[in-house]
Amino acid sequence: MDFENLSLSSNDSDVEENIDFLNNKEQKLNNLLLAKKTLEDTILKLSKEKEERDLLVSQIDDNTINNFINILQDSLSLDIITDSFIKESIQLDNKNFELVLFDCDFLLEDVVSAAVNLETIQLERWEDINILFLKLQSYYHLRSSIFTQFQKKEQNINLILDLVYGSIKDENGNTILQWDILVADGGLLVQNKLTTPIIERQSLLKQIICKKGIYEGIPSFIQQY
């Protein structure tokens, strides 16, 4: 028997096995890298699509907002004053919110009870509007954050806060401020109701909020009260 040739043949076989092992290992590594890149590309694509979809309210055409307000009015059979509205951005608890503020005479409960009817409404950007009602829980977070601004001042100015009805009264029971807020979390769209009694403070409050925004404007209003 040719032991020398047998030994060489065995070594050749080992080398081939090692090469195959390395090739398989390299192929697996390449597959993992390819899968990782595919995943990253998919995430990036979805992120870009979301950015394009999540159009900031400041960029939404005024006609779209008016269309939304009119549909609210027709669907809920509620009176909405639409002489004007304000578009602005605020930040609460490190979260950004895009706001549309306008006066209206309906309660949050009315909107919640009728929200199911609004899910089928077709708008130019209906997906943004639907999110407004699908994420009503965010409303409580934003309301709580705003009320915190009043609580910081409460000891000095004797305000009575009603977290259930969203109102602020003075010690004589006079309503100073009342509002309801519906929030689309993620900065899509917010419908905000801001009403006050028809008194001198109403004009002052709206001037301050229009100038400084709701986040800075409300505390500024309280300081001047």
DAHU-V804683 format. One record per pair of residues at least 12 apart in sequence whose ideal C-beta (glycine too) atoms are under 10 Angstrom apart, sorted by the first residue. I is the first residue (numbers start at 1). GAP is how many residues later the second one is. D is the distance in whole Angstrom. If there is no record, write none. Layout:
# DAHU-V804683
I;GAP;D
I;GAP;D
This chain:
# DAHU-V804683
50;136;9
53;72;9
53;74;7
53;75;8
53;135;9
54;44;9
54;73;10
54;74;8
54;77;9
54;130;9
54;132;6
54;133;7
54;134;6
54;135;10
55;43;9
55;70;7
55;72;10
55;73;7
55;132;10
55;133;8
55;134;9
56;31;9
56;33;8
56;40;9
56;42;5
56;131;7
56;132;9
56;133;9
57;30;6
57;31;9
57;32;8
57;40;9
57;41;4
57;42;7
57;43;6
57;71;8
57;127;9
57;130;8
57;131;8
57;132;6
57;133;7
58;29;5
58;30;8
58;31;7
58;40;7
58;41;10
58;42;10
59;28;9
59;39;9
60;27;8
60;38;9
60;40;8
60;64;9
60;65;7
60;68;8
60;128;10
60;129;8
61;63;8
61;64;9
62;23;8
62;25;9
62;38;10
63;61;8
64;59;7
64;60;5
64;61;6
64;64;9
64;65;9
64;125;10
65;17;9
65;20;6
65;22;8
65;35;6
65;37;8
65;60;10
65;124;9
65;126;10
66;16;7
66;19;8
66;36;10
67;54;10
67;56;6
67;57;7
67;58;9
67;62;10
68;32;8
68;50;10
68;53;9
68;55;6
68;56;9
68;57;9
68;58;9
68;60;9
68;61;6
68;64;9
68;121;8
68;123;8
69;12;10
69;13;5
69;16;8
69;31;9
69;33;7
69;35;8
69;122;9
70;12;8
71;47;8
71;50;5
71;51;9
71;52;7
71;55;10
71;58;8
72;32;8
72;34;8
72;39;8
72;42;9
72;46;8
72;49;9
72;57;9
72;60;10
72;119;8
73;31;9
73;33;9
74;47;9
75;36;10
75;39;6
75;40;10
75;42;6
75;43;6
75;45;10
75;46;7
76;28;10
76;30;6
76;34;6
76;35;7
76;37;9
76;38;5
76;39;9
76;41;8
76;42;8
77;29;9
77;33;9
77;37;9
78;26;7
78;27;7
78;28;4
78;29;9
78;32;6
78;33;8
78;36;8
79;25;7
79;26;5
79;27;7
80;22;7
80;23;8
80;24;4
80;25;7
80;26;7
80;111;10
80;113;9
81;21;7
81;22;4
81;23;6
81;24;7
81;114;9
82;20;6
82;21;8
82;22;8
83;19;8
83;20;8
84;17;9
84;18;7
84;19;8
84;126;10
85;14;10
85;15;6
85;16;6
85;17;4
85;18;9
85;106;10
85;107;9
86;13;7
86;14;7
86;15;4
86;16;7
86;106;9
86;108;9
86;120;9
86;123;8
86;124;6
86;127;9
86;128;9
87;12;7
87;13;6
87;14;8
87;103;10
88;12;9
88;13;7
88;102;10
88;104;10
88;121;9
88;122;9
88;124;10
88;125;5
88;126;7
88;127;9
88;129;10
89;98;8
89;101;10
89;124;8
89;126;9
90;52;9
90;55;9
90;56;9
90;97;10
90;100;9
90;123;6
90;124;6
90;125;4
90;126;9
90;127;10
91;96;10
91;122;10
91;124;7
92;49;8
92;50;6
92;52;9
92;53;4
92;54;8
92;56;9
92;57;10
92;91;10
92;122;10
92;123;7
93;48;8
93;49;9
93;51;9
93;52;6
93;55;10
95;43;9
95;46;8
95;47;9
95;50;9
95;88;10
95;90;8
95;91;9
95;92;8
96;90;9
96;91;5
97;41;9
97;44;10
97;45;7
97;48;10
97;84;9
97;86;6
97;87;8
97;88;8
97;89;9
97;90;6
97;91;9
97;92;10
97;93;6
97;95;10
97;117;9
97;118;9
98;30;10
98;85;10
98;86;8
98;88;9
98;89;5
98;90;7
98;91;7
98;92;6
99;43;10
99;82;9
99;84;9
99;88;10
99;90;9
99;91;5
99;92;9
99;93;6
99;114;8
99;115;7
99;116;10
100;32;10
100;89;6
100;90;6
100;91;6
100;92;7
101;78;9
101;80;9
101;89;8
101;90;9
101;91;5
101;92;8
101;93;6
101;105;9
101;108;8
101;109;9
101;112;10
101;113;7
102;89;8
102;90;7
102;91;8
102;92;8
103;89;10
103;90;7
103;91;7
103;92;6
103;93;10
103;103;9
104;76;9
104;87;8
104;88;9
104;89;5
104;90;9
104;91;8
105;88;8
105;90;8
106;74;8
106;87;7
107;58;9
107;59;9
107;71;10
107;73;6
107;86;8
108;28;8
108;31;7
108;35;9
108;57;9
108;58;8
108;71;9
108;72;4
108;73;8
108;74;7
108;85;8
109;71;9
110;70;9
111;21;9
111;22;8
111;25;8
111;28;10
111;69;8
111;71;6
111;80;8
111;82;9
112;21;8
112;24;6
112;27;9
112;70;9
114;19;9
115;15;9
115;17;9
115;18;4
115;19;8
115;21;7
115;67;9
116;17;8
117;16;10
118;12;7
118;14;8
118;15;6
119;14;7
119;15;8
121;12;10
125;63;9
125;64;8
127;61;8
128;56;7
128;60;5
128;61;5
129;55;8
129;59;9
129;60;7
129;62;9
130;54;9
130;58;10
130;59;10
131;52;10
131;53;4
131;54;8
131;55;8
131;57;5
131;58;7
132;50;6
132;51;8
132;52;5
132;53;10
132;56;7
132;57;5
132;58;7
132;59;6
133;49;7
133;51;9
133;58;9
134;50;8
134;51;10
135;47;9
135;48;7
135;49;6
135;50;5
135;51;8
135;53;9
136;46;6
136;47;8
136;48;10
136;49;10
137;46;9
137;48;8
138;43;9
138;44;8
138;45;4
138;46;7
138;47;4
138;48;9
138;52;9
139;27;10
139;41;8
139;42;5
139;43;5
139;44;5
139;45;10
139;46;9
139;51;9
139;52;10
139;53;10
140;23;9
140;41;9
140;43;9
141;40;10
141;42;7
141;44;8
142;39;5
142;40;9
142;41;5
142;43;9
142;48;8
142;50;9
142;72;10
143;20;8
143;23;6
143;36;8
143;37;8
143;38;6
143;40;9
144;19;8
145;70;9
146;20;9
146;31;10
146;33;8
146;35;8
146;68;7
146;69;8
146;72;6
146;73;9
147;14;6
147;15;10
147;16;6
147;19;8
147;21;8
147;71;10
148;71;10
149;65;10
149;66;8
149;67;9
149;68;10
149;69;6
149;70;5
149;71;10
149;72;10
149;73;7
150;18;6
150;26;10
150;27;9
150;68;7
150;69;8
150;71;10
150;72;6
152;67;8
152;70;9
153;65;10
153;66;7
153;69;5
153;70;7
153;72;8
154;14;9
154;68;9
156;66;9
156;67;9
156;69;10
157;13;8
157;14;9
157;19;10
157;65;7
157;66;9
157;68;6
158;12;7
158;13;5
158;14;10
159;12;8
159;17;7
159;18;9
159;63;8
159;66;8
160;12;10
160;13;8
160;14;10
160;15;10
160;16;9
162;13;9
162;16;9
165;13;7
165;15;9
166;12;6
166;13;6
166;14;6
166;15;8
166;27;9
166;29;10
167;12;8
167;28;10
167;29;10
168;28;9
168;50;10
168;54;9
168;57;10
170;31;10
170;55;8
174;23;7
174;25;8
174;27;10
175;20;9
175;21;8
175;22;5
175;24;9
176;20;7
176;21;8
176;23;9
176;25;6
176;26;9
176;29;8
176;45;9
176;46;9
176;49;7
177;17;8
177;18;8
177;19;5
177;20;9
177;24;8
177;25;9
177;28;7
177;41;8
177;44;8
177;45;9
177;48;10
178;15;8
178;16;8
178;17;5
178;18;7
178;19;8
179;13;7
179;14;6
179;15;5
179;16;7
179;17;9
179;35;9
179;39;10
180;12;8
180;13;5
180;14;9
180;15;9
181;12;7
181;13;8
181;33;9
192;22;8
194;12;8
194;15;7
194;20;8
194;24;10
196;25;10
201;20;8
201;23;9
201;24;7
204;16;10
204;17;7
204;20;7
204;21;9
205;12;8
205;13;8
205;15;10
205;16;5
205;17;10
205;19;9
205;20;9
206;15;9
207;14;9
208;12;5
208;13;5
208;14;10
208;15;10
208;16;8
209;12;7
